[in-house]
C-alpha cells in the first residue's frame, strides 16, 4: 500500500494512528508541504523502512541539508511507485 502525506499540519496522534498500522511492504511518500513532516516529526518517519521524500519539494523548501537521512525520489520515480503500489491512500 502507498501512503502519501501532502500537508505539514498532521499532529502526532494522527500520524501515530496511520504509521503504527504499516507493514514492511508499505511505502510512505512525503510530498508538497508533507516534506516538512520529515523535519517536524523526524522520529516518526526515520524509522520506516520505505519512506521517501519527493526531491523537487525538498529542494523547493531549501531542506536538502537537514534531511539527508531520508531517501529522495524524482517525480519519475514517484510515478513508478504509484504504478507498483496499490491501493493508495492520500492524506
N, C-alpha and C positions, 0 to 999 in steps of 0.2 A: 504494500500500500504506500502511496505517496502522500505526504502531508506537506502543504505549502503554507508558510506564515508570511503575510504581506504587511502586517501592521506592527507598530512599535509599542502599542499600549496594552499588551496582554499582561495580566497580573500573574503572580507566582502560583496562585491557586488554579487558575485556568490552565496554565502551562503544565502543572503537575497532573491535572486531570487527563490531558491528552498524552503526555510523554510517558506516563507510567504504564500505559497500555500498549506501547510499541513493542514489537518483537525484533529479532535480529535481521529480518528481511525487510523491514520497513525503512523508508527513506524520508528524510526531512530536508526541505529546501527553504532557506530564508531568503526572501527577495523583496524588492521595493523597500519600504520602511521596515520590513521584517528583519533586515540585516542588523538593525540596531538592537534586536533581541540578543544577538551574539555578544554585544557589549554589556547590556543591562542584566542579562541572565546567563552569563557565560557558563556557570556551573551546570545549568540545565542542559545546555546543548553540547558542551565539550565532551561529555561522556557518551554521547550517542555514536554508535559505530558508523552510521551513514547519514551524516549531517553536512550539508553543503550550503554555501552562500553564493548567490549569483554575483559573479565578478564585476559586472558593469555597475551594479548597485553599490557594492563595496567601494569601488573607485569613485563613483559619483559623490559619495558621502565622505571621502577622504579618510577611510578607515583601514587602509591597506596595512599600515604598520601595527595597529593594535589587534588585528585579527589573524595573525599569521598561523595560529594553531589550527585554524579551520581550512578545510579544502574549499576551493572555489570552482565554480563551473562557468563556462562560457554559455551564451544563450543557445548555441548549437547543442552543447552537451545537455543542457536543461531540457531541450525538446526531446532528445533521446531518452532521458529519464521518464518523461511523461508518456512516451510510447511503450516503455517496458514495464511500468508500474501502474497497476490498476487494481482496485479502484483508487480514486484520488479524492482527497479532502482539502479544500482550500479554506484557510482560516484567516 
